[in-house]
Each structure stands twice: as structure tokens, then as C-alpha cells.
Amino acid sequence: MSSDPRLALESLTSALAEHLNAVAARRSDDDPRVDEAYDRIAEAFGNYEDALWDAYQESTPLDLFDEDPDAEDDDDDESGEDTQAP
């Protein structure tokens, strides 16, 4: 991890470009290169956030998703009624 926010930002933009290339060259729905590039984005973003905070006590307005994009933590069903037990 770089403590220089500019270097961390360069790593993040590089990881984003690698992800785009992996997605564009995807050979199947479960191409491991896409998953690896996804993980590199998450790591580079975390490093950037840390470096930004360390240098300027500032953060971005972005949040990382949980690893399982299908997992929902929504308490409401489609009808708008609360589906969790009290």
C-alpha cells in the first residue's frame, strides 16, 4: 500500500483499466480473470481511501459492495411491508 494518495490513485485507475480489459475479453460468465480484476479494484480502492485519509483526513463518497452481490439486507419486501420478525 502506498501512503501517497496520488500513487494510490494511479493504482486504482490502473486496476479499473485492467478490469475493463478483463471484462471486454471475458470468455465465460465465470471467467476468473474478471473476478481477479474485481478484487484488485477493491484492494486498490481501499488503499486509496486509507492514503487519502492518512494524508488529508478525507474520504470518498463511495462504498464497496459485499462480496455477494445477490445478498440483500433489505428489510422490506416489494409490498413495502417489513418482513423481519420483531
N, CA, C and O atoms as a DFTB+ gen file, in Angstrom:
344 C
 N C O
     1  1       0.832      -1.168       0.000
     2  2       0.000       0.000       0.000
     3  2       0.882       1.239       0.000
     4  3       1.896       1.302       0.695
     5  1       0.478       2.212      -0.787
     6  2       1.203       3.470      -0.842
     7  2       0.566       4.464       0.110
     8  3      -0.660       4.542       0.197
     9  1       1.387       5.227       0.827
    10  2       0.842       6.247       1.703
    11  2       0.663       7.555       0.943
    12  3       0.111       8.511       1.488
    13  1       1.121       7.614      -0.310
    14  2       0.940       8.773      -1.160
    15  2      -0.388       8.627      -1.907
    16  3      -0.540       7.709      -2.713
    17  1      -1.351       9.519      -1.651
    18  2      -2.656       9.385      -2.303
    19  2      -2.578       9.409      -3.831
    20  3      -3.373       8.750      -4.501
    21  1      -1.636      10.154      -4.378
    22  2      -1.535      10.207      -5.848
    23  2      -1.083       8.860      -6.422
    24  3      -1.586       8.423      -7.457
    25  1      -0.143       8.213      -5.754
    26  2       0.282       6.890      -6.210
    27  2      -0.836       5.869      -6.023
    28  3      -1.042       5.005      -6.875
    29  1      -1.550       5.967      -4.921
    30  2      -2.669       5.061      -4.674
    31  2      -3.773       5.275      -5.709
    32  3      -4.404       4.315      -6.149
    33  1      -4.005       6.511      -6.095
    34  2      -4.998       6.812      -7.126
    35  2      -4.567       6.229      -8.467
    36  3      -5.395       5.694      -9.203
    37  1      -3.296       6.326      -8.785
    38  2      -2.789       5.723     -10.026
    39  2      -3.004       4.212     -10.025
    40  3      -3.363       3.628     -11.048
    41  1      -2.784       3.589      -8.883
    42  2      -3.021       2.137      -8.775
    43  2      -4.494       1.813      -8.959
    44  3      -4.843       0.814      -9.587
    45  1      -5.353       2.657      -8.412
    46  2      -6.796       2.444      -8.555
    47  2      -7.220       2.590     -10.014
    48  3      -7.957       1.746     -10.524
    49  1      -6.778       3.626     -10.684
    50  2      -7.169       3.806     -12.088
    51  2      -6.605       2.687     -12.950
    52  3      -7.244       2.266     -13.915
    53  1      -5.423       2.206     -12.616
    54  2      -4.851       1.078     -13.338
    55  2      -5.692      -0.183     -13.123
    56  3      -5.938      -0.937     -14.064
    57  1      -6.126      -0.404     -11.899
    58  2      -6.969      -1.567     -11.603
    59  2      -8.298      -1.477     -12.337
    60  3      -8.819      -2.492     -12.800
    61  1      -8.847      -0.287     -12.446
    62  2     -10.096      -0.107     -13.197
    63  2      -9.895      -0.424     -14.676
    64  3     -10.738      -1.075     -15.293
    65  1      -8.786       0.030     -15.241
    66  2      -8.482      -0.262     -16.641
    67  2      -8.280      -1.765     -16.859
    68  3      -8.741      -2.315     -17.859
    69  1      -7.593      -2.425     -15.927
    70  2      -7.396      -3.874     -16.025
    71  2      -8.739      -4.598     -15.977
    72  3      -8.944      -5.577     -16.694
    73  1      -9.645      -4.122     -15.139
    74  2     -10.970      -4.733     -15.038
    75  2     -11.717      -4.584     -16.361
    76  3     -12.316      -5.545     -16.846
    77  1     -11.686      -3.399     -16.940
    78  2     -12.350      -3.183     -18.228
    79  2     -11.789      -4.127     -19.282
    80  3     -12.548      -4.730     -20.041
    81  1     -10.481      -4.258     -19.334
    82  2      -9.865      -5.168     -20.303
    83  2     -10.284      -6.612     -20.062
    84  3     -10.545      -7.350     -21.012
    85  1     -10.349      -7.016     -18.810
    86  2     -10.763      -8.385     -18.484
    87  2     -12.216      -8.629     -18.869
    88  3     -12.554      -9.690     -19.394
    89  1     -13.068      -7.654     -18.609
    90  2     -14.485      -7.795     -18.962
    91  2     -14.651      -7.854     -20.482
    92  3     -15.419      -8.668     -20.995
    93  1     -13.933      -6.993     -21.196
    94  2     -14.030      -6.959     -22.649
    95  2     -13.527      -8.259     -23.286
    96  3     -13.994      -8.642     -24.359
    97  1     -12.590      -8.928     -22.638
    98  2     -12.025     -10.173     -23.169
    99  2     -12.621     -11.415     -22.503
   100  3     -12.121     -12.522     -22.701
   101  1     -13.675     -11.239     -21.722
   102  2     -14.285     -12.359     -20.987
   103  2     -14.627     -13.504     -21.930
   104  3     -15.148     -13.291     -23.025
   105  1     -14.327     -14.715     -21.491
   106  2     -14.612     -15.907     -22.301
   107  2     -15.792     -16.711     -21.782
   108  3     -16.321     -17.570     -22.487
   109  1     -16.207     -16.434     -20.550
   110  2     -17.365     -17.123     -19.974
   111  2     -17.905     -16.276     -18.829
   112  3     -17.268     -15.316     -18.394
   113  1     -19.085     -16.645     -18.349
   114  2     -19.695     -15.900     -17.245
   115  2     -18.885     -15.982     -15.968
   116  3     -18.987     -15.101     -15.113
   117  1     -18.081     -17.025     -15.822
   118  2     -17.294     -17.183     -14.599
   119  2     -15.790     -17.114     -14.885
   120  3     -15.006     -17.880     -14.325
   121  1     -15.407     -16.196     -15.754
   122  2     -14.001     -16.015     -16.110
   123  2     -13.223     -15.556     -14.876
   124  3     -13.523     -14.496     -14.326
   125  1     -12.240     -16.321     -14.436
   126  2     -11.505     -15.961     -13.218
   127  2     -10.711     -14.658     -13.357
   128  3     -10.423     -14.005     -12.354
   129  1     -10.358     -14.277     -14.574
   130  2      -9.634     -13.013     -14.756
   131  2     -10.496     -11.814     -14.369
   132  3      -9.992     -10.824     -13.838
   133  1     -11.787     -11.908     -14.636
   134  2     -12.691     -10.821     -14.258
   135  2     -12.807     -10.755     -12.738
   136  3     -12.776      -9.672     -12.155
   137  1     -12.937     -11.903     -12.105
   138  2     -13.018     -11.937     -10.643
   139  2     -11.746     -11.388     -10.001
   140  3     -11.813     -10.640      -9.025
   141  1     -10.601     -11.755     -10.544
   142  2      -9.326     -11.271     -10.008
   143  2      -9.209      -9.751     -10.186
   144  3      -8.743      -9.049      -9.288
   145  1      -9.633      -9.256     -11.338
   146  2      -9.581      -7.811     -11.582
   147  2     -10.535      -7.073     -10.657
   148  3     -10.227      -5.976     -10.193
   149  1     -11.688      -7.667     -10.386
   150  2     -12.658      -7.102      -9.449
   151  2     -12.028      -6.964      -8.064
   152  3     -12.152      -5.931      -7.407
   153  1     -11.356      -8.019      -7.643
   154  2     -10.696      -7.996      -6.331
   155  2      -9.585      -6.949      -6.270
   156  3      -9.387      -6.306      -5.240
   157  1      -8.860      -6.782      -7.383
   158  2      -7.797      -5.767      -7.412
   159  2      -8.378      -4.357      -7.290
   160  3      -7.771      -3.491      -6.661
   161  1      -9.544      -4.124      -7.886
   162  2     -10.198      -2.817      -7.729
   163  2     -10.516      -2.584      -6.258
   164  3     -10.224      -1.517      -5.717
   165  1     -11.108      -3.570      -5.620
   166  2     -11.490      -3.417      -4.210
   167  2     -10.266      -3.133      -3.344
   168  3     -10.309      -2.270      -2.467
   169  1      -9.185      -3.854      -3.589
   170  2      -7.971      -3.644      -2.804
   171  2      -7.377      -2.254      -3.072
   172  3      -7.000      -1.544      -2.140
   173  1      -7.299      -1.878      -4.350
   174  2      -6.729      -0.574      -4.711
   175  2      -7.589       0.564      -4.173
   176  3      -7.063       1.597      -3.757
   177  1      -8.904       0.381      -4.180
   178  2      -9.788       1.406      -3.635
   179  2      -9.565       1.559      -2.132
   180  3      -9.490       2.676      -1.620
   181  1      -9.461       0.446      -1.438
   182  2      -9.201       0.501      -0.003
   183  2      -7.883       1.194       0.306
   184  3      -7.790       1.978       1.250
   185  1      -6.867       0.901      -0.495
   186  2      -5.571       1.552      -0.311
   187  2      -5.662       3.051      -0.571
   188  3      -5.052       3.847       0.143
   189  1      -6.417       3.433      -1.583
   190  2      -6.590       4.854      -1.890
   191  2      -7.315       5.570      -0.748
   192  3      -6.912       6.651      -0.321
   193  1      -8.385       4.949      -0.268
   194  2      -9.138       5.547       0.854
   195  2      -8.233       5.733       2.067
   196  3      -8.267       6.776       2.720
   197  1      -7.425       4.720       2.366
   198  2      -6.515       4.806       3.510
   199  2      -5.491       5.920       3.320
   200  3      -5.241       6.704       4.235
   201  1      -4.900       5.986       2.127
   202  2      -3.894       7.007       1.854
   203  2      -4.502       8.403       1.880
   204  3      -3.885       9.345       2.377
   205  1      -5.702       8.533       1.349
   206  2      -6.393       9.821       1.350
   207  2      -6.686      10.263       2.783
   208  3      -6.525      11.434       3.127
   209  1      -7.113       9.321       3.604
   210  2      -7.408       9.643       4.998
   211  2      -6.130      10.013       5.760
   212  3      -6.092      10.995       6.501
   213  1      -5.095       9.207       5.561
   214  2      -3.834       9.466       6.258
   215  2      -3.260      10.834       5.903
   216  3      -2.715      11.522       6.766
   217  1      -3.379      11.227       4.651
   218  2      -2.785      12.491       4.205
   219  2      -3.665      13.704       4.490
   220  3      -3.162      14.774       4.831
   221  1      -4.993      13.535       4.349
   222  2      -5.877      14.705       4.392
   223  2      -7.090      14.564       5.309
   224  3      -7.907      15.481       5.394
   225  1      -7.218      13.435       5.991
   226  2      -8.389      13.163       6.817
   227  2      -9.675      13.369       6.004
   228  3     -10.628      14.005       6.453
   229  1      -9.658      12.811       4.811
   230  2     -10.780      12.915       3.883
   231  2     -11.078      11.544       3.317
   232  3     -10.194      10.691       3.236
   233  1     -12.337      11.328       2.920
   234  2     -12.725      10.064       2.303
   235  2     -13.536      10.355       1.048
   236  3     -13.898      11.500       0.778
   237  1     -13.813       9.315       0.295
   238  2     -14.639       9.460      -0.906
   239  2     -16.092       9.175      -0.539
   240  3     -16.367       8.637       0.533
   241  1     -17.014       9.530      -1.415
   242  2     -18.426       9.229      -1.150
   243  2     -18.816       7.827      -1.620
   244  3     -20.002       7.524      -1.752
   245  1     -17.830       6.978      -1.869
   246  2     -18.084       5.648      -2.424
   247  2     -18.005       4.577      -1.351
   248  3     -17.250       4.698      -0.387
   249  1     -18.798       3.524      -1.534
   250  2     -18.780       2.363      -0.654
   251  2     -18.548       1.120      -1.489
   252  3     -18.984       1.048      -2.638
   253  1     -17.862       0.141      -0.917
   254  2     -17.691      -1.144      -1.582
   255  2     -18.886      -2.033      -1.266
   256  3     -19.415      -2.005      -0.154
   257  1     -19.303      -2.816      -2.246
   258  2     -20.373      -3.781      -2.037
   259  2     -19.829      -4.991      -1.303
   260  3     -18.625      -5.245      -1.309
   261  1     -20.736      -5.748      -0.661
   262  2     -20.342      -7.030      -0.098
   263  2     -19.904      -7.929      -1.240
   264  3     -20.232      -7.677      -2.400
   265  1     -19.163      -8.979      -0.909
   266  2     -18.678      -9.880      -1.948
   267  2     -19.803     -10.584      -2.688
   268  3     -19.638     -10.923      -3.860
   269  1     -20.935     -10.815      -2.046
   270  2     -22.053     -11.499      -2.686
   271  2     -23.058     -10.455      -3.154
   272  3     -23.859      -9.974      -2.352
   273  1     -23.035     -10.089      -4.453
   274  2     -23.938      -9.052      -4.929
   275  2     -25.405      -9.463      -4.884
   276  3     -26.281      -8.603      -4.975
   277  1     -25.699     -10.770      -4.746
   278  2     -27.076     -11.231      -4.675
   279  2     -27.641     -11.181      -3.262
   280  3     -28.853     -11.293      -3.075
   281  1     -26.779     -11.013      -2.270
   282  2     -27.235     -10.957      -0.886
   283  2     -27.926      -9.628      -0.644
   284  3     -27.376      -8.562      -0.918
   285  1     -29.141      -9.711      -0.125
   286  2     -29.887      -8.490       0.147
   287  2     -30.046      -8.325       1.639
   288  3     -30.353      -9.283       2.350
   289  1     -29.839      -7.117       2.111
   290  2     -30.066      -6.844       3.520
   291  2     -31.236      -5.882       3.676
   292  3     -31.345      -5.173       4.677
   293  1     -32.108      -5.868       2.676
   294  2     -33.288      -5.003       2.696
   295  2     -34.329      -5.624       3.614
   296  3     -34.657      -6.803       3.488
   297  1     -34.844      -4.825       4.533
   298  2     -35.836      -5.317       5.479
   299  2     -37.244      -5.354       4.895
   300  3     -38.140      -5.959       5.483
   301  1     -37.444      -4.731       3.771
   302  2     -38.781      -4.644       3.187
   303  2     -38.879      -5.533       1.961
   304  3     -37.930      -5.661       1.188
   305  1     -40.074      -6.159       1.794
   306  2     -40.295      -6.890       0.563
   307  2     -40.871      -5.914      -0.464
   308  3     -40.955      -4.718      -0.184
   309  1     -41.269      -6.390      -1.641
   310  2     -41.736      -5.499      -2.690
   311  2     -43.002      -4.763      -2.309
   312  3     -43.263      -3.694      -2.860
   313  1     -43.803      -5.286      -1.391
   314  2     -45.031      -4.613      -0.987
   315  2     -44.767      -3.460      -0.032
   316  3     -45.665      -2.680       0.282
   317  1     -43.499      -3.360       0.434
   318  2     -43.157      -2.298       1.354
   319  2     -43.390      -2.661       2.805
   320  3     -43.157      -1.843       3.696
   321  1     -43.852      -3.892       3.057
   322  2     -44.098      -4.321       4.420
   323  2     -42.839      -4.924       5.024
   324  3     -42.061      -5.575       4.327
   325  1     -42.643      -4.714       6.290
   326  2     -41.497      -5.272       6.978
   327  2     -41.645      -6.781       7.068
   328  3     -42.666      -7.277       7.544
   329  1     -40.614      -7.530       6.605
   330  2     -40.705      -8.994       6.570
   331  2     -39.908      -9.644       7.676
   332  3     -39.926     -10.868       7.808
   333  1     -39.200      -8.848       8.486
   334  2     -38.419      -9.444       9.573
   335  2     -39.252      -9.525      10.835
   336  3     -40.111      -8.682      11.093
   337  1     -38.982     -10.549      11.607
   338  2     -39.683     -10.713      12.882
   339  2     -39.209      -9.646      13.863
   340  3     -38.058      -9.216      13.794
   341  1     -40.065      -9.218      14.761
   342  2     -39.672      -8.181      15.725
   343  2     -38.603      -8.643      16.681
   344  3     -38.175      -7.879      17.545
